[in-house]
Amino acid sequence: MSVALSLSTHPLRPTRPRRDIALSDHRDRAIDHDDHAQLLLRSDRGDRLRPWSVADAPILVETFADPSLIRQIGEPPSDLAAAERWINDRTAAWESMRGYSWAVVSDATIVGSATVSSVDRRHGTGWVSYWTTQAMRGNGVAAAALRALAQWSFDDLELLRLELGHRSNNPASCRVATAAGFRVEGLERQKLRYGCERFDVELHARLATDPFPPG
């Protein structure tokens, strides 16, 4: 897949992923389903990012058969009905401008997801999350998708600050965040509980004014 880049006039961001279809420059305009369903981003790795569709439900069920992904979300899409609810929830978030979830596609196959949620337009902030399929981990898919998502969030949503967190015992997720330009900012002790075990969460953030990370 080809990489589409455009030059930026911002002195700290010499290049950035091109938006094939962009949102209106007016950030307060409502986005209807027909508009957002046609959006497409390309990462600097060449993968496509597009909104989730109900047609993706079967592959979502297959993907979340992986035990390592099940605890990543509150309601794992373990069957078609749950997968359709998961996708419909993200469509509703798009339409209410609360969050924007993208399927990451490589060679016509969904290989991950990248999301900016908890969008606060007053303060210009958002919370980022991401995951990839087991077969695609470790090859730069997540970091490239996160770079594309961050640039779109800064350019189209006009956010200033993006935040994310990962378990402190998850070095792979830390590498993804760092490669996408998210700096470590602190530690939340005993933030998450899975079963009987609690985990610290390392916090990262990236500002629109930070240098654009190398792809």
N, C-alpha and C positions, 0 to 999 in steps of 0.2 A: 504494500500500500504506500502511496506517495505521501510525503509530508508537505503540507501547505503552510507557508509562513508569510507574514507581511511585516514590513518595517514599521517601527513605532517611533514617534517623535519624542517619547519619554526618555530622558537621558539615562535612566536606570534600567530600562527594559528595551534593549536594542532589537530584539525579535520576539514574536509571540505567535501562538497558533492562530490561524485565520478562522473566522467564523463563517461558515458556508451560508447560514441564514441567521441574522441577528434579530434580537428583540428590538422594539422601538426604543429610541433614546430616552423617551419619557418613562422613568422607572415606575411611576404610579399608575400607568395604564394597565387595566385588567387584561390578562392573557387568557383568551378562550381556548378550548381544547383543540380546535382546528389549527390555530396558530402554533401552539407549542408542540403539537404532534409532528410538525414539519421541521423543527429545529435540528440542526446538525453541527457538531463541533468535530474538529480533527486534532488529535494530540500530536506532539512533535515526534512521536513514534510511528504515526500514521494510522492509528486506530481511530474508529469513529465513536463519537458519543451521541446518543439520541435518547429522547424520552422513552420510558417503558411503555409497552403496549400490552393489552390483555392477551394478545397472541403469543406473548413471551411466557405465559404461565407454565406450560409443560417443561421448558428448559429451566425455569426457576425451581420447580419441584425437583428436577434431576440434580441441579447444582447444590441444593440444600440437603441432599442426602449425605453430604460430607459433614461428619460430626464436628469438625473444627469451625464450621460456619453457623451451626445451629444456635449457638449462644450469642451470635453477633446482633441479633434483632429480637424484639420482644415476642413476636408471634412467627416462628419459623414457618415458611410456606411448605408444609409437609404433604399437601394434596392440592388438587387443582382449585378447589374452592378457596383455600387459604391463600394460594398464590394470586388468584384474581382479586381477593380483598387487599392483599399487599400492594398490588399494582394500582388498584382503584384508589387506595389511600394516597398514593403518590401523585396520581392524577389530580385528586382533590386539592392536594397541597400546592401543585402548580397553579391551579385556577384561583386559589385564595392568596397566592403569592407568599405562602408561608415557607415553602421549601421546593427544591428543584432537584429531582433525582434522574440520573442518566444511566442508561445501559451502555456498557463499554463493549464494542463489537470489533472483532478481529477476524478477517477472512470470512465474513458473514456469520460468525459464531459469537454468541454472547460470552464474554470472558470475565466480566466483572461489573461493578457498579460504583458510581461516584455521586455523592449527594452534598448539597449545601442546604441545611435546614435551620430552623429557629432563626429565620431572617428577621432582624430588627432594623427597620429602615430609619428609625429615629437616630440610632447610634451607629448605623452603618456596619453591623456585625452579622456574622453567620457562623454556624457550626458545621464542620465538614466530617464526613465519614466515607469509607470506601471498603471494598472487598474484591477479591479476584478468585476465580476458580482455582482449584488445586493445581491443575496442569500448567497454569500460566504464572504461578508465583515465582518470583526471583528473576524475572526477565525484563523488568522495567515497565510493565503494563500499568500498574497502579500509580507509580510516580508520574508517568507521562499523562495519565488521565487526570490526576490531581492538579498538575500544572495547568492543563487546559481548563479545568473547572474553575480554578482560582482566577485565571485571567478573565474568563467570562464573567465571573462574579464581580470582579473589580470594574470591568468595562461596561457591562450591560446592566447589572444590578446597582452599580455605583457604590458597592460596599467598600469600606476602608480596612476592616479587620476580619480575618477568618481564623477560627480556632478549631483545634481537634485534640483528642486525647486517646491514648492507648495504654493497655496494661503495661506496667513497667517490666514485666517478664516477656514482652513481645518485641524483641530487637528487630524483627523483620518489618513490623509496622513503623517502628522508629526510623528505619532506613528510608522507607517510602516517604514519610513526612519530611525528613531532612532533605532528601533529593528533590522534593517539590518546593523547597524554600521555606518550610515551616520551622521556626527556631524554637528550641526548648525554653519554656518559661517557668516551669515549676512542677511540683509534685503534689497530687491530692492523695493523702494517705488513706488506705483501706476504703477506697471509694466504691468499688464494685464487689458484689458477692455472687459467686457461682457455686451452687450447692452449699457446702459448709465452709468453703474457702473464700477469703477476702483478698482483694488485690489493690495495690497502689496504682494510680493512673498518672502518667506523665503528660503534661500539657504542652502543646505547641501552638504557635500562632504565626501568621504571616500578614504583613500590612501591604496595602497597595503601593506604598512608597518604598518597600524593600527592593533590593536588586532582583532582577529576573533570574531565576536559577538556570544553570546550564542544562540543556536536554541531553 
